[in-house]
Structures are given as structure tokens and as C-alpha cells.
Amino acid sequence: MQKFIGVEYDKKPNDIEIYKTGADITISAVETEKIDQQTGETKTIWICDIDRYTLLEYVFYQQNKYSTLQSELTQAQFGLAEVYELVIGGGA
């Protein structure tokens, strides 16, 4: 993965841009104004921090996110089962 800090865009980039060879994930995007040196006009730009992944890195990134989410969901299910047991056990 490569990190790009302070990348300027003319418009707000998408949160995720997927290409044939990889993906760019926008970590932060701040809207600001800049004076064009050639025309003197003030224009709106976006200053962004980007994480760039190769296609394989992005697949592993998504797989890791999925595994983490799956684990959190399993823990939540266990927690709900315990609450259910307490409610049923307490009502008897």
C-alpha cells in the first residue's frame, strides 16, 4: 500500500475508486480555496489523503475487514443469547 498525503483534486473524490490494477481509498478530504497562479481566480479544491492498494492488496484488505466484521457479529450474537437467557431465566 502507498500513502499519498495532501493530494489536490478539483472535485471531491469518491470514497473508493477501483481501477483494473488497484484501488484508491480516500482517508480524508478537506475542502479549501486556492488562487490559480495563472489566472488569479479563486477556485475550490479538495486536499486529500489517499491510500493506494494494488488489486491483490485490496482483496486482502477487504477480506480482513470482512473477517473482523464477522467476528464482531458473532460476539454480538453471543451477547444477545446471554441477554435472552437472563430474561427467560429471570422470568421463571
N, C-alpha and C positions, 0 to 999 in steps of 0.2 A: 504494500500500500504506500502511496505517496501522499504527503500532506502539502497543500498549497494554501498559503496564508495571504490574505489581502488581495485576492483576485478581483479585478473590476469587471462588472457586467453593465451593459446599457439597460437591461431589464432584469427583473428578479428571476433568478434561475429556478428551475423545478427542484424539489427536494431531492429527487433521484433522477439522473439522466443515464439511461442504459444505451450502450453502443455495442457494436459487433464484437469488440475486443475487450470491453470492460464496462465500468460504471463509475460515475461521479456522484458522490453524496454531499449535499450542501449541509455543512455543520452549523454555520451561522451566516446570516445575511443582514447587513445593515444598510439602510437607505441613506444616501447623503447627496450633497450637491457639489459639483465641480465646475470650475470655469475652464472652458475649452481654450487652450493656448492660441489656436489659430484664429478662431472667430470671436473670442471674447464672450461668447454666450455661456450662460449658466445652464448646466444640464443635470438631470438626476441620474445618479449611478448607484449601483449596489456593490458594496465591498463584502466579499465572501471568503469564508474558509471552506476549502473543499478537500474531501478525502477521495482519492482516485484508486480504484481497485482494478486489477486485471479480471478477466472473466472468471478464472478459477478462484481467485481470492474472494470475489463477490459471492460465488456459490458457497464457499466455506463460511463467509460472513453470515449469509442468510441461514445456513444450516445451524450455526451456533446460536443465532437469535431464536430459531425455531426450537432448538433443544432447551434453551433457557426458558422460553415461554411454556413449553410442555411440562417442564419440571415445576414451574410456578403454579400451573393449573392443577397438577397432581397434588401439590401441597394444599392448595385451596380446597380441593375435593376432600382430602383427609380432614381438614379443619371443619368443613361443613358436616361431614359424617359424625365427628365428635360432638358438635353442637346438637345435631339431631338426636344422638344417643342421650345426651344430657336432658334434652327436652322430653323425650319419650320416657327415659328413666325417672325423671323428676315428677312426671305426671302420674306414675303408677302408685 
